[in-house]
Structures are given as C-alpha cells and as structure tokens.
C-alpha cells in the first residue's frame, strides 16, 4: 500500500477533527483496526511518520505516538534505521465475547496472563541503546567504591522520586538493590531487634515476602487485608513486638485496596509507639489509571519508613535493579547489611540507568507505557466486567486485575468490588463451592492455553482470613492480540463455570 492510499484510507475512515478524542488516539485505533481486519498484512511497510503526517495534515508527533503505541502492543515492528512494518500476529482474530472459544490446539504456545511482568516491547529504542553503549564503553572500576551504589545513580533515583512522588530525598539515603527481593532480604537481615525476628505481612499478599523471611529465619505474622477495608488496623494494633511491617498502601497487592489519610496516620502512630519499622513497597505507583496518586508513607515519618522501589514494572524485573530509601538509624542498619553482603548490581547497569534517568528517557518511556496500559485495561473491562456472578477489583492502578467470584452483579466502574459483593462477606460465610470454582477456572483456562493465578495462592497458608475466591491476571506483557485472545478464553471459562 503506497503512502497516498494509506493516507486516504485513514483520513476518510477515522480522523474526525470535530471529535473530542485526540487525533493520536483516533489514528491508533484506525491503524489497529486495519491490521486486525487484514487490510494491512504482516511484513507490509507503513509510511514514514513524516510522510504520513504530511499526507494527513497532522503533526508528526501524532503519528509517532500512534506508531509507538502499536509497536508496544505488538502490532508493529520498528526496525532500527529502517521502516516500520506490520508484525506477524501469532493468533487469528479475536473471538467475540459471546462465542465459545475452542480448546487449545496441540503444541500451541500458552498465553501467560499470570501477573508480575510488564511489557518490554519497544524498550530497546535509541535512548536505551545509547545509554548502554556509553556505559559499557567505560573502563570498569577497579573495585566497588560504595556498597550503597553508584553515586550518580543514587542522585538520579533521588531526583526521580522528587519528580514522580514529590519526595525530597537525600542521595545519601538511597541504597541500590537488585530489586524488591534483595531489598526485603536486606531488611530481614538488618532490622530484627532480636532473633528470631518477626515481620508483619499482608494476608493476602506478595508470596515472595514470606519466602524470603522464612529463608532467613524471620517469622511472618499475617495481617488481614480486604478489598473494601484494606489492612485491618485493629489487628495490627494488637501487636507490640513486630520488628517491621511490609505494606503496599498505594495499591494493595493483589486486591487493589489503598490506605486513606486516616489509616495512614493511624499506621504511622502505631509504628512509632511500638518502634516498628514500616517497609513500604511502592511497586506500581507510576500507573494510577486516572486517579490521583497518594503520597508515600515516608511523608509522614522519614526516619521510621523505608521506601522500597524498583524499575521492574517500569522496565523489566530481569534488570534486577531497585532501591531502598531510608534515613537515620534505619538507613545505618540497612547500609551495614549492604556492606556485609556487597553490592549485587553491576557497575555497567548502574551507569546505564543513571544516564537513562538523567536524560529523561525513563520519563518518556513511562508515558508511552501508560498509554499502552490504559488501552489494555479497557480490554480487560470490556471482556470481563459484565459477566454475571463476578466482580473486578484492583483495576484502579497497576498492571493486574482480580476477578472475584460470587459477586452481586454491581460492577460500577470496574475499580473494585462493591460492599455487597464477594469482598464484603463475613468470615466463614463464603458460599460452598467457590474455592472449588477457582480451581476449575484456573485449570480450564490452562487447558485452553491461558495461564492465570488463583487468588488463594496469595493467602498465608494456615492463617484464618476472609479471603474471597477468584483469579488474578496480568495484562501488561502479552502482545495485544494475544491478550485479547486470552481474555476471550477467560470470559468463556467464567461463563461456563458459573453455570455449573
């Protein structure tokens, strides 16, 4: 298809200058539809961004934004120094929500919708490659000069937190880590006042926290969390001998609840009374999905809160890089543990990330990812939110969704379950068979080539909790056509298991 044909098709078909929808969004939808419908075939070259912008009479940035979004979604392939072409989609057209999805074909590759992985397509752009090229061209240091991390990277992390979270951070308070797991290991080794140590953990919560604590002999004390009520502070305040408490106050993992100002002040007041260190896992605050981000707990007590962050959701967990921000005695204890264990993050990686941050490349990459993830979130809502007998939670931020069973049918905006739904049941009142339904849904989806997680996997084994039944799925990593196909399978499985 030549440039004039492409421009005429797009101009006549989708660009409505009287619409309130931004032109780059209209262009993205039009291009996506042309690819899905087969009007553009795999391997076909698209016009250059400048040529298409001239033909359509729009700013070149409008076309660039559309191409970047579709590249990130997997519909386009950007060749360094070459043309942008249509990707070879691994799956056929999306199945309508009302149509049964056939079983998985033998040998078919599974669509992995388990949570925890961001999209990485399009990450290795010119800015990424430039940062790594310059970092790797340096002669390596003779030794690790500072176990807390490269000063340039710590300074850029401090500036990054100032821009994105409004924090005034002294670079001396930043400790570089090999991701969240390494940060939690440091905390488990450094913070107990006695042995064995005791850390409060959310129930349900991130299973890796409990695994790490068990590995180093620290007891994990489960603290209940619900969709509507969040962390149960009445239970928390009964404990006076915890060394630390690990929380996700901005967007609980996985249920999605967040702590309001009153709950945050109450948690900090309890921590001060008992001498408990609050470890705040700020794992996905960059993706709030239309709501105002809440400030970190560190605003309330910079010396009593250790803020854990990472580039895992922004870039990739495979990079193994993150940070802890702590001050005073807490920082000193963490720094001592860091010195004992040495720094596990390579100097090349640290130099590359320092350059990537300093030049604004991470901020631009994050903006592109936000556009992509907002689109993917809409796909989840369109596929699942109107299914009878389920409710969506955790949709008000992050990169995952929770599908709760036994819902009232009141779906609202898809942000979280309503008070009359599955999450509001009293302990022990879970309808019989819902846990069995969770197992059936996970197994049936896997049988059709789609992997999701059961919500029960996030509960503390043996601990009593009013944990509803459901599944957890991530929507960031698969190519968008795969995501649409996977969601169609999940929707079909949910409808069929709901009738048995």
C-alpha positions in Angstrom: 0.0 0.0 0.0 1.5 3.3 -1.0 1.5 6.4 1.1 -1.4 8.2 -0.7 -3.6 5.1 -0.4 -2.7 4.7 3.3 -3.4 8.4 4.0 -6.7 8.4 2.1 -7.9 5.3 3.9 -7.0 6.7 7.3 -8.2 10.2 6.6 -11.6 9.1 5.3 -12.1 6.3 7.8 -11.1 7.5 11.3 -9.8 11.1 11.7 -12.6 13.3 12.9 -11.3 16.7 13.8 -14.6 17.7 15.4 -14.3 14.9 17.9 -13.1 15.4 21.5 -11.0 12.2 21.1 -7.3 13.2 20.5 -6.1 12.7 16.9 -3.3 10.3 18.0 -5.8 8.1 19.7 -8.1 8.1 16.7 -5.1 7.3 14.5 -4.0 4.4 16.8 -7.5 2.9 16.7 -7.7 3.2 12.9 -4.3 1.6 12.3 -5.0 -1.2 14.8 -8.3 -1.9 13.1 -6.7 -2.0 9.7 -4.1 -4.6 10.9 -6.7 -6.8 12.8 -9.0 -6.7 9.8 -6.3 -7.8 7.4 -6.2 -4.6 5.3 -2.6 -4.4 6.2 -0.7 -7.7 6.1 2.3 -8.9 8.1 5.6 -7.6 6.7 4.0 -4.6 4.9 5.8 -1.4 5.4 4.0 1.6 6.8 4.7 5.1 5.5 7.3 7.1 7.4 6.0 9.2 10.3 6.9 12.4 8.4 5.3 11.3 5.1 2.1 10.1 6.8 1.8 13.2 8.9 2.2 15.4 5.8 -0.4 13.3 4.0 -2.9 13.5 6.8 -2.2 17.2 7.7 -1.3 16.4 11.3 1.7 17.0 13.5 4.4 14.4 13.1 4.2 13.7 16.9 0.6 12.5 16.4 1.9 9.7 14.0 4.9 9.0 16.2 2.6 8.5 19.3 0.4 6.1 17.3 3.3 4.1 15.9 4.9 3.9 19.4 1.7 2.7 21.0 1.1 0.0 18.3 4.8 -1.1 18.5 4.5 -1.5 22.3 1.3 -3.5 21.8 2.9 -5.9 19.3 1.1 -4.8 16.1 4.1 -3.1 14.5 7.8 -3.8 14.3 10.2 -0.9 14.3 13.4 -1.7 12.6 16.4 0.4 13.8 17.3 2.7 11.0 14.6 1.1 8.8 10.9 1.1 8.1 8.1 0.3 10.5 6.3 -2.9 9.4 3.2 -4.8 10.3 4.0 -7.6 12.8 3.3 -11.2 12.1 0.5 -11.8 14.6 0.7 -15.2 16.3 -3.0 -15.7 16.6 -6.1 -15.2 14.5 -8.7 -12.5 15.0 -10.2 -12.1 18.5 -13.2 -14.2 19.3 -16.4 -12.4 20.1 -17.3 -12.4 23.8 -20.5 -14.4 23.1 -18.8 -17.1 21.1 -17.4 -20.2 22.8 -13.6 -20.5 22.5 -12.3 -23.8 21.1 -9.9 -25.9 23.2 -6.2 -25.3 22.9 -4.6 -26.9 19.8 -1.8 -29.5 20.5 1.5 -27.8 20.5 0.1 -24.3 20.8 2.1 -21.8 22.9 0.4 -20.8 26.2 -0.8 -17.2 26.7 0.6 -16.3 30.1 -1.7 -13.9 31.9 -0.2 -14.5 35.3 0.6 -11.2 37.0 4.0 -9.6 37.7 5.5 -8.8 34.3 5.5 -5.6 32.4 5.5 -5.1 28.6 9.1 -4.8 27.2 8.4 -4.4 23.5 9.9 -1.3 22.2 12.1 -0.7 25.2 15.4 -1.0 23.4 14.9 2.2 21.5 17.7 4.7 20.5 17.8 6.2 24.0 18.1 2.7 25.7 20.8 1.6 23.3 22.7 4.8 23.7 22.8 4.6 27.4 24.0 1.0 27.4 26.6 1.7 24.7 28.1 4.6 26.7 28.0 2.7 30.0 29.7 -0.4 28.5 32.4 1.7 26.8 33.8 2.8 30.1 36.8 1.1 31.7 35.3 -0.7 34.7 36.1 0.4 38.2 38.9 -1.5 40.0 36.5 -2.3 42.8 33.2 -1.3 44.3 33.8 2.1 45.8 30.5 2.3 47.7 28.4 -0.7 48.6 25.3 1.5 48.7 25.5 2.1 45.0 27.0 4.4 42.3 26.7 8.0 43.5 25.4 9.1 40.1 22.6 6.6 40.1 21.7 7.3 43.7 21.4 11.0 42.8 19.2 10.3 39.8 17.0 8.0 41.8 16.6 10.8 44.4 15.6 13.2 41.5 13.3 10.6 40.0 11.4 10.3 43.3 11.2 14.0 43.6 9.6 14.3 40.2 7.3 11.3 40.4 6.4 11.0 44.1 7.1 14.5 45.4 9.7 13.4 47.9 12.7 15.4 48.9 15.3 12.7 49.1 19.0 13.0 50.1 21.0 10.7 47.7 22.9 9.6 50.9 19.6 7.9 52.0 19.4 5.9 48.8 20.6 2.3 48.8 20.8 0.5 45.4 19.4 -3.0 45.4 18.9 -5.9 43.0 15.2 -5.4 43.0 12.4 -5.8 45.6 13.5 -9.3 46.7 17.0 -8.1 47.5 15.6 -5.1 49.4 13.4 -7.4 51.5 16.4 -9.7 52.2 18.4 -6.7 53.4 15.5 -5.7 55.7 15.1 -9.2 57.1 18.8 -9.4 57.9 19.2 -5.8 59.2 16.1 -4.8 61.1 15.2 -7.6 63.7 16.0 -6.4 67.2 16.1 -10.0 68.5 16.4 -13.5 66.9 14.2 -14.8 65.6 12.8 -11.6 64.1 9.1 -11.0 63.5 7.7 -9.1 60.5 4.1 -8.3 59.8 2.9 -9.2 56.3 -0.3 -8.6 54.4 -2.7 -11.5 54.1 -3.3 -12.0 51.2 -0.1 -10.5 49.9 3.0 -11.0 47.8 4.1 -14.6 48.4 7.8 -13.8 47.8 7.9 -11.8 51.0 7.0 -14.8 53.1 9.5 -17.0 51.2 12.4 -14.6 51.9 11.6 -14.2 55.5 11.3 -17.9 56.0 14.7 -18.4 54.3 16.5 -16.2 56.9 14.5 -17.4 59.9 12.2 -14.4 60.4 8.7 -15.2 61.4 6.0 -13.8 59.0 3.0 -12.6 61.1 -0.1 -12.5 58.8 -2.3 -9.3 59.0 -5.6 -9.5 57.2 -6.5 -7.3 54.2 -9.9 -7.0 52.4 -10.9 -5.3 49.2 -13.1 -2.8 50.9 -11.5 -2.3 54.3 -7.8 -2.6 53.3 -5.3 -3.5 56.0 -7.1 -4.4 59.3 -5.5 -1.9 61.7 -7.5 -3.3 64.6 -5.5 -6.5 64.2 -2.2 -4.6 63.6 -2.6 -2.6 66.8 -2.8 -5.7 68.9 0.8 -6.4 68.0 3.5 -4.7 70.0 6.6 -6.8 69.2 7.0 -6.7 65.5 10.4 -5.6 64.1 8.9 -4.4 60.8 5.7 -4.5 58.8 5.7 -4.8 55.0 2.8 -3.0 53.3 1.6 -1.9 49.9 -0.5 1.1 50.9 -0.8 2.8 47.5 -2.3 -0.2 45.7 -2.5 -3.4 47.7 -1.1 -6.5 46.0 -3.2 -8.2 44.8 -6.6 -6.9 46.0 -6.1 -3.3 45.0 -7.3 -1.5 48.1 -5.4 1.6 49.2 -5.0 3.3 52.6 -6.6 6.6 53.0 -5.1 9.5 55.0 -6.7 8.4 58.3 -5.5 4.8 58.0 -2.0 6.0 57.1 -1.8 8.3 60.1 -3.0 5.5 62.3 -0.5 3.0 61.0 2.4 5.5 61.5 1.2 6.4 65.0 1.2 2.6 65.9 4.6 2.1 64.4 6.1 5.0 66.4 4.6 3.7 69.7 5.9 0.2 69.1 9.2 1.0 67.4 8.2 -0.9 64.3 9.8 -0.1 61.0 7.4 0.4 58.2 8.6 -1.1 54.9 6.6 0.5 52.1 6.6 -1.4 48.8 5.8 1.3 46.2 5.7 -1.3 43.4 3.3 0.3 40.8 2.6 3.9 41.7 3.6 5.0 38.2 0.4 3.6 36.8 -2.5 5.1 38.8 -5.1 4.8 35.9 -6.9 8.2 36.2 -6.9 8.5 40.0 -4.6 10.9 41.9 -1.6 9.0 43.3 -1.4 9.0 47.1 1.8 10.3 48.7 4.2 7.7 50.1 4.1 7.0 53.9 7.6 8.5 54.1 6.0 11.9 54.0 4.6 11.1 57.5 7.8 9.7 59.0 11.0 9.8 57.0 13.0 8.1 59.8 10.5 5.3 60.5 9.6 4.3 57.0 11.8 2.5 54.5 10.6 3.1 50.9 11.2 0.2 48.5 11.2 0.9 44.8 12.2 -0.8 41.6 12.4 -0.5 37.8 10.7 -3.9 37.5 7.3 -2.5 36.5 8.7 0.4 34.6 11.3 -1.5 32.6 11.8 -5.2 33.4 12.3 -7.3 36.5 15.1 -9.0 34.6 17.3 -6.0 35.1 17.4 -6.7 38.8 17.7 -3.1 40.0 15.9 -1.1 42.6 16.4 0.9 45.8 15.6 1.5 49.4 15.2 5.0 50.7 15.8 5.2 54.5 17.1 7.7 56.9 18.8 7.8 60.4 19.2 4.6 62.3 17.2 2.5 59.8 19.4 3.6 57.0 22.5 2.8 59.0 21.4 -0.7 59.8 20.4 -1.4 56.2 23.7 0.1 54.9 25.7 -2.2 57.3 23.9 -5.2 55.9 24.5 -4.0 52.3 28.2 -3.7 53.1 28.3 -7.2 54.5 26.6 -8.7 51.5 28.3 -6.4 49.0 26.5 -4.8 46.0 24.9 -7.3 43.6 24.2 -4.8 40.8 26.8 -4.4 38.1 28.5 -1.1 37.5 27.6 -1.2 33.8 23.9 -1.5 34.7 24.1 1.3 37.3 25.9 3.7 34.8 23.4 2.9 32.1 20.4 3.5 34.3 21.9 6.7 35.6 22.2 8.0 32.0 18.8 6.8 31.1 17.3 8.6 34.1 19.3 11.8 33.7 18.3 12.3 30.1 14.6 11.9 30.7 14.4 8.7 28.8 12.7 6.8 31.6 10.0 9.5 31.9 9.3 9.3 28.2 9.2 5.5 28.3 6.8 5.6 31.2 4.4 8.0 29.4 4.3 5.6 26.4 3.6 2.6 28.7 0.8 4.5 30.5 -1.0 4.9 27.1 -0.5 1.3 26.3 -1.6 0.0 29.7 -4.7 2.2 29.7 -5.7 0.6 26.4 -5.1 -2.9 27.8 -7.1 -2.1 30.9 -10.0 -1.2 28.7 -9.7 -4.5 27.0 -10.0 -6.3 30.4 -13.1 -4.2 31.4 -14.8 -4.8 28.0 -14.1 -8.6 28.2 -14.9 -9.3 31.9 -16.8 -6.7 33.8 -20.3 -7.6 32.6 -20.1 -11.3 33.3 -22.8 -12.4 35.7 -21.6 -13.6 39.1 -18.1 -12.0 39.1 -16.7 -8.6 40.1 -13.5 -6.9 39.1 -11.1 -5.5 41.6 -7.6 -3.9 41.6 -8.4 -2.1 38.3 -7.7 1.4 39.7 -3.9 1.0 39.3 -1.0 -1.2 38.4 -0.8 -3.9 35.8 -3.1 -6.6 37.0 -6.8 -7.4 37.7 -8.6 -9.5 40.2 -11.8 -11.4 39.3 -13.8 -12.1 42.4 -16.5 -14.8 42.4 -19.9 -14.7 44.0 -20.4 -11.0 43.1 -23.7 -9.2 43.3 -23.6 -8.1 39.7 -22.9 -4.5 40.6 -19.9 -3.7 38.6 -19.7 0.1 38.7 -16.6 1.5 37.1 -14.6 -1.7 37.5 -12.4 -0.2 40.1 -13.1 -2.6 43.0 -15.8 -4.8 44.3 -18.8 -3.2 45.8 -19.7 -3.6 49.5 -22.5 -6.0 48.6 -20.3 -8.3 46.6 -17.8 -11.0 47.2 -15.4 -9.0 49.2 -17.9 -7.9 51.9 -18.8 -11.4 53.1 -18.3 -12.1 56.8 -15.7 -14.7 57.8 -16.9 -18.2 57.3 -19.8 -17.2 55.0 -18.1 -18.0 51.7 -20.6 -19.9 49.6 -19.7 -23.6 49.4 -18.0 -24.5 46.2 -16.5 -21.1 45.3 -13.0 -22.2 46.2 -13.6 -25.3 44.0 -14.8 -23.0 41.2 -11.5 -21.1 41.5 -9.5 -24.3 40.9 -11.8 -25.2 38.0 -11.4 -21.8 36.3 -7.6 -21.9 36.6 -7.5 -25.5 35.3 -10.0 -24.9 32.5 -8.2 -21.8 31.3 -4.9 -23.6 31.3 -6.4 -26.4 29.3 -7.3 -23.9 26.7 -3.8 -22.4 26.7 -4.2 -19.4 29.0 -2.4 -19.2 32.3 -3.9 -17.3 35.3 -3.3 -17.4 39.0 -5.8 -18.4 41.7 -6.4 -15.8 44.4 -5.9 -18.4 47.1 -2.2 -18.6 46.1 -1.7 -15.2 47.8 -3.1 -16.1 51.2 -0.8 -17.1 54.0 -1.1 -20.9 54.4 -2.8 -21.9 57.6 -3.9 -18.4 58.6 -7.5 -17.5 59.0 -8.7 -14.8 56.7 -11.9 -13.7 54.9 -10.3 -14.3 51.5 -12.7 -14.4 48.7 -12.4 -16.8 45.8 -11.2 -15.6 42.4 -8.4 -15.3 39.9 -5.6 -12.8 39.3 -4.4 -12.0 35.9 -1.8 -9.6 34.4 -2.4 -7.7 31.2 0.9 -5.9 30.6 3.2 -8.4 29.0 1.5 -10.3 26.2 1.1 -8.8 22.7 -2.3 -7.1 22.5 -3.7 -9.7 20.0 -2.6 -12.4 22.5 -4.2 -10.5 25.4 -7.5 -10.2 23.5 -7.5 -13.9 22.7 -6.6 -14.8 26.3 -9.3 -12.6 27.7 -11.9 -14.2 25.4 -10.9 -17.6 26.7 -11.1 -16.4 30.4 -14.5 -14.9 29.7 -15.8 -18.1 28.2 -14.5 -20.2 31.0 -16.0 -17.9 33.6 -19.4 -18.1 32.0 -19.4 -21.8 31.7 -18.1 -22.5 35.3 -20.6 -20.1 36.6 -23.4 -22.3 35.3 -22.2 -25.5 36.9 
